[in-house]
Amino acid sequence: MRNVVLTGSQLTPFDVMAIAKGEATVRIADAALERVRAARRTVDGILDRGETVYGINTGFGALVNTTIGSSDLERLQVNLLRSHATALGEPLSESRTRAMMTVRLNSLVKGHSGVHEDPLHLLVDLLNHGITPYVPHLGSLGASGDLAPLAHMALVLIGEGLVWSESKAVPSLNVLREAGLNPIHLRAKDGLSLINGTSLMAALLAEASVMLQRLVPMADLVLCASLESRRCSVRPFDPRIHDVRPHPGQRIVANRVTQWMQGSPNVADHADCDRVQDPYSFRCAAQVHGVTVERLEALQKTIAVELNAVTDNPLVFPDPSNPGPHEVISQGNFHGEVLGQTADSTALALFEHASISERRMDQILDPARSGGRPFLARTSGLESGLMIVHYVAGAALAEMHGGILPRSGFSTVTSGGQEDHVSMGATACFNLLRVIDRFADVLSCEALIACEAIEGLPVQPSDAVRTLHQLVRSVVPALLEDRSTTTDLEAIREALLSGSWLAVVDSLHPVA
């Protein structure tokens, strides 16, 4: 098991997912701890001098103008966690909760939150001991960060709230003690620092990034299988076409298709056929798939920044030579708009990508257009073949359609008007993950149909497509007679999501 060192500036989506799945342990870099201590000295100095600063010795939100006495500062932080730990709905999975904890921890070690180091050490212990808070998923508005989910997480640090134990939610205190861990005592600003930030949104977007990095390239190889099965032309992927409309995404897709289709006898045979043009779902694939590629790249850039950002409020910028309230700044880094809009735009691109995939399935299964076996059945009429696989793709597409309404396009006024614009970023990121699930479903349907259609070709496909066909056949037998294909689709979907097939394809058929 590898160890991920949290520095505040080097965390990647793959690191987050490794920690989330218990495949990596965590420690905080020494230099990061020094930054945490420096910021904490700034907070302590403000308290020692009797200065009043938001988030340290005031109320929160609309109660910003209420000054809190020094004797009540610890109680203020505890009350903050208890009151804000209010959420509903299905709980986050343990892996998603651990991802959220990781992102929060990495943000805090940047050294601009003013939090004491004790909560950070206990978060590390929780991750490394596999102790995971129970967190209902519904409650974040995506501005003032993910308050409700993070408050449920933070309660465990003071020995309250629930944690998972053998698939059940149990009180945290006994579990902590059994692991030899002790709850912490919150100091000024600690509670606010723990719950004010975009950590859930960022964790979900990190998961989406990893999933799509595995799915999107494979979607282009599945496209190649569909091109082979319908004996389509690859001339629409000629680089000259995309050089004169040089959108980066469509150029990447066209290049992949061109290289993966090299050596295909079907390509050579098409040179003298009487078909002038292929349907849009084949001919325009680079232009549609290319948008997905570009949205993924935008998502990757956004999440690379967010995983290593400081997103709570207020922020501390130590100035030891000139101490004072100016060292703490109230601002809006907790606002999740950039994450919400990134998630929403990616969901739309995936829907369109799945839509063109579903059209290709229809083209392959319809004998009037394909010239092949009706629905790829061996005995047409007596058997239905893969007819219902297309239905499944259509049903998945319908669910995806419900996910293209922008979640970040809605705001509600909260906290007595103080928090008068929110991002709904967590809602958008949850929605994106559901859309990705359905996208994987559609892709598995096209892969099953295209690889079955290849069985009837008089010649072999390209080497890359033959590799895909062999991978599919390693988990799904050819359709010799009607059978339920549910487990077939599930097996293909699991392999696509795991990245195992992409690793094989990259090793055997790397794209220059």
N, C-alpha and C positions, 0 to 999 in steps of 0.2 A: 504494500500500500504506500503510495507516494505521499509526500507532505507538501501542502501548499502554504507558502509563507506570505502572509498578508502585509503588504507595504502601503496600501492605499492607492497604488498607481499601476499595478500590473495584473489585476484579476481579469480573467477571461471567462466567456461563457462555458467553455469546457472545464475550467477549474470549478466553476459554480456547480455544474452538474456532477462532477466527480465527488465533490464534498456532499452534495445533496443525496447521492446514492450510496454514501458510505464507502466510496472507493478511494478516499483521500482523507488524511488528517490535516489539522490546521495549527499554525502557530503565528504569532504576531512578530514582525521584524523588530529588532531592538531599536532601530532608528525611529520606527513608527511610535513605539512606546515613549521615546523621548519627546516627540512632538505632542503626544497626548498629555504628558506631564507638564509641558510648557503652557499649553492652553489651559490646563486645570489651574496652574498657578495664577493665570490671569483672572479666572473666576474667583478664586479664593481672595485675591487682592481686592477685587471689587467689594466683596463681602466685608473684608477687614476694614475697608475705608468707609463703609456705610453708604455706598452709592446704590442707587436704584436703577436696575437694568432689566428690561423685559426678558422673561424666560429664566431669570436667575432668582429674583425676589419679587415678582409680580404675578398676578393671575394670568390666565391664558385666553386667547381669542378675544371675545368681546369684553372680557374681564381684565384687559391689559392695564387699565388704570388703577387696579387694586394692588396696593403695596402689601407685601407679606412680611411679617416680623421674623427675625432670625430664629426664634424658638420654634417657628412653624414650618421651616423650609423643608425638613425631611417629610413631615406630614403632607405638605403641598405636593411633593413628588409622588408619594404613595397614593394620595387621592387622585392624582392625575391618571395613574395607571389603572386604578380601580374603576373610575368613571368612564374612561375611554375604552376599556375592554368590554365593549358592547357590540356584538356582531351576531349575525344569524346565518342560517344556511348550512349546506354540507361543509364539513371541515376540509381544510387544505390537506392534501396528501402529506405524509411525513417528508417526502423528498422536496416538495414545494416549500414547506415550512423551513426545512434546513437550508434551502437555497435563499430564502428571505433572510434568515439569520446570518448567512454568510455575507450577503450584500450589505446588510446593516453594519456588520462588524467591520468590513473593509472601509466603509464610509467613515466610521467613527475613528479609525486609526489614522486617517489623514491628518488629524490633529487640529481641527478647526471647530470642534463641537463643544469643547469645555467639559466633557464628561470625565468622571474619575475613572481610573483604569480598572477598578474592581469589577464593574459590570462586564468589561471586555474579557477579562480572564475567565469569568464564569461562562460567558458565551462560548469561548473556546472549549472549556471543559464539557459543556453540554453537547457540542458538536462531536467532540472526540469520544465521549462516553455513549453516544447514540441516544441521548435524552432529548425528546422532541416535544415541544409544546403543542397542545391541542388548540387549533385556531379556526373558528368558523370563517368562511371566506367572504361573507357579505357584510360590508360596512365601510369600505374605503371609498371616498369621493375623489381621491387622486389630487387633492390639494390640502395643504398642511400634511401632505404625504399620506401614507397608509396608516393612519392613526389607530383605527380599531384593531386590525390584525396585529400590528406591532405591539399594541398594548397587551393583547393576549399573550404574546411571546414574552414580553417584559415582566408580566406578573410572576412567571416561573422563577425569575431571578431573585425575587423577594420571598420565595417559598409559597406563593399563592398560585391560583389557576390550576390548570390540568395539563398532564402530559400523557403521551401514548405509552401503554404497557400491554404487550401481548394483544394488540388490536383493540384495546379498550382505553377510554379516557379515565385517568385516575388522578387524585390529588398529587400535586407535585412534591410536597415537602418530604414525604417518606421516600420517594424515589431518589431525591437529591441525597438524603442521608444515607441510603443504601449504597450509593455510589461514592460516599465519602466526601460529599460536597456540602457547603454551607450557603444558605441564602445571604445576599448582601444587604447592607444598609444604604439606602439612597441618600446622596448628598444633593445640594442645590444644583439644578440643571440636569441631573442624571436622567430622571424620568423623561423629561422633554426630549433630550438627545436620543433616547432609545426609541421613541415612538414617532418622531417627526422626520419623515423622509420617504423617498420613493422606492423603498427596498422590496416591497412585494411586486410592484409593477416591473421593476428592473429584473427581479428573479424570474418572473413569468416571461419577459421578453428574452432573457438569456436562454430559457428553455426553448422558446420558439426559434431562436437563432440556430441552436444546435440541431433541432428537428429539420429545419428547412435546408441547412447545409447538406444534410443527407438526402433529402427528398428531391430537391430541385434539379441537380445533375441527373439523377436517375429518371426523372420525368422526361428529360431529353432523350435518354436511351430508349425508354418505352416508346417515345415518338418514333424513333428509328425503326423499332419493331413494327409499328403500325404502318410506316412507310413501306417497309418490306412486304408486309402482308397484303397490302393493296397494290403493290408493285408501282408505287408512285415515283415521280421524277424527283431527283435531288437538285435539279437546276435552280429552283427558287432559293437554294441555300448557297449559291455561288457567291464568293466573297465580293465580287464586283458590285453585286446588287446592294450589299449592305455597306459598302464603302461610299456609295452615293446617298445613303440615308444612315449616317453613322451613329445611330443610337447604340451605346455600349452593350446593352443587354441583348439586342437582336443579333449583334455581331458575335457575341459569345455563343449564343445558341446555334447560329449558322455554322460557326467553326466546329463546335462539337459534332453536329450532325454530319458535316462534310467529312470529318476525320473518322467518325464511327461507321460511316457508310462506305468507306473506301474498300474496294475489292468485292463489292456485292455484285454477283451476276445479274441480279434484278436491275441494278442501275444500268448495266451494259445492255440488257435486253430491252430496256425502256427506250433506248435511243431510236429504234425504228418502229415503235408502236404508233397506233393511230389516235391515241388520246392526246389532245392539244394541251389541256390544262387539268390539273387535279382540283378537287374541291378546296374551298378556303381553309377547312380545318386541317388540311395537310400543307397547302401552299403558303398559308399565312402563319404557320406555326412559329416561325422565328420571331415574327413581330409581336405575337401574343405572349409566348413563353418569355420573350426578352423583357417584358415589363416585370414579370415575376423576379427575374434575375436582378433587375435594377432595384426593385423594392427590397429584396434580400440584402443587397449591398448597402442600401441606405439604413436598413435595420441594424446591420452589423456595425456600421460606423456609429450609429446612435448608442447602441448598447455598450460599445467599447468605451465611450465617454462616460456613460451613466454608471457603469459598474465601478468606476474609479473617481466618482464625484462626491462632493459633500452636499447633502441635500436637506439638512435640518435647519432650524431657525430658532434663535439667532445664531450667527456664526462668530467665532472668536479669532481675532488676528492679533496675536501677542505683540506688544510693543513695550518691552521691559524698561527701555530708557525713558519712556513717556507714558506711564500707566494712567488709566482712566476709563470712563465709560465708552470712549471712542474705540476701544479695542473690541467691542462687541457691536455687531451690525445686524439689525433686523432687515430681512430681505425675503426673496421668494423662490429660492432654489428647490423648495419642496414641491413646487407646482409641476404636475406630470404631463403638461400639454404635449411636449415633444414626444413622450412615450405613447400617449394615447393616439395622437395623429399618425405616428409611425405604425402602430398596430392596425389602425383602421385602414390605412392605404394598402398595407400588405394583405389584409383580409380581402379587399376588393380585387387585387391582382390575382390572388389564389382562386377566387371564384371564377374569374374570367378564364384562367388557365384550366380549371376543372371543366368549365363549360365547353371549351374547344376539344378537350379530351373526350367528353361524352359524345360529341358530334362524330369524332373519328370512330368510336365504338359502333355507332349506328351505321356508319358507312361500311364497316367491315362485316357486320352481321346481316345486312340487307342484301339478298342475292341479286336483286334488280340492279344494284349499283356495284356490288363487289364481283359478281359473276361466280361466286363461290357457293359453298354449302349454306343453305338457309340456317342462320343462327349457329353455324358450324356443327350442326347435328350430323351424325353418321347416317341416320335413317330419318330423313325429313318427314314430318307429319306424325310419325310414330313417336319421335323424340323431339324435345324442345331445345336441346343443345344448351347454348349459353344465353338464351333469350333473357332469363331473369337476372343474369349478371348485369345486363344493361339497365334493367329496372332498378337494381341496387344503386348503380351509379347515378341514376336520375333522382332517387330518393336522397342520396347524399348531397347531390347538387341543390336540391330544394332546401335542405337544412343550411347549406352554405349561403344560399340566397338570403335567408333570414339574418345572416351575419354581416351583410355588406352595409347595413345602415350604420353610419358613423356613431360610435358611442361617445366619442369626444365632442360631438356636435351638440351636446346638451350640458347645461350647467344649472345649478340650483343655489340659491342664496342660503347660507348657513351662519351660525354663530352670531346671531343678532345683527347681521349685515356686515360684520367685519370680514368674513370670508365670503365675498360676494361673487366670486367666479371660481369654479372648480373644474378639473379636467376630465373627470370620469376615466382616468387613465387605467386604473385597475380593471374596471369593467371592460374597457377596450382590449386589454391584454388577455383577460380570461376569454373573451370572445375570439380573439385570434387563435388561441390554442384549440378551441372547439373547431374553428374553421380548418386548421391544419389537420386535425383528426379526420375530418371528412375529406380533405384533399388527399390524404393517404388512402382512404377508402376508394376514391375515384381512380387514383393511380393504380391501385392493385387490380381494379376491374379492367382497366385498359391493358395492363400487363398480361393478365390471364387470357383475355380475348385475342390480343395480338399474337401471343406465343402459340395459342391453339391454331390460329389462322395460318401461321408459318408452317404447321405440320402438312398442309396441303399443297405447298409450293413445289414446283418441279425441280427447283434448284435450291442450293444452300444460300442463306443470307450472308451478310458481312460477318467478319470474325467477331466484332463487338456485339452484334445482335445475336450471333450464335452463342456467345458467352451468356448473355441475358437469358436466352432460351434454355440453356443448360442449368442456370441457376433456378429458374422457375421450375424446371422439371425435377430438380433435386428435392423439391418440397411438394410438387403437384404433378400427378401422372397425367398423361394425355387423356382426352375425353373420348373413350371408346364406346361409351353408352351413357345415357342420362344418369346423373347422380347429384346429390346435394354438393354445391361448391362453396358452402359457407366456410368450412375448415380450410379449403384451398385459398380463399381470399384472405382469411386471417393469417395464414402462413406467409403469404406474399407480403401482406401489410407489415407484419412483424419484422421480416427481413429488410424491407425498405427503411423502416423507422430505425432499426438498429445500426444501420450503416455498414453492415457486414458485406452486402452485395456491392455497395459503392467501393469498398476497399478492394474487392476482387477486380472490379472493372478498372479502377485507377491503376492497379498494379499491372494488369495485362494490356490495357489500352489507354495509356496516358494521353491526354490531349495537350498538344503544344500551344 
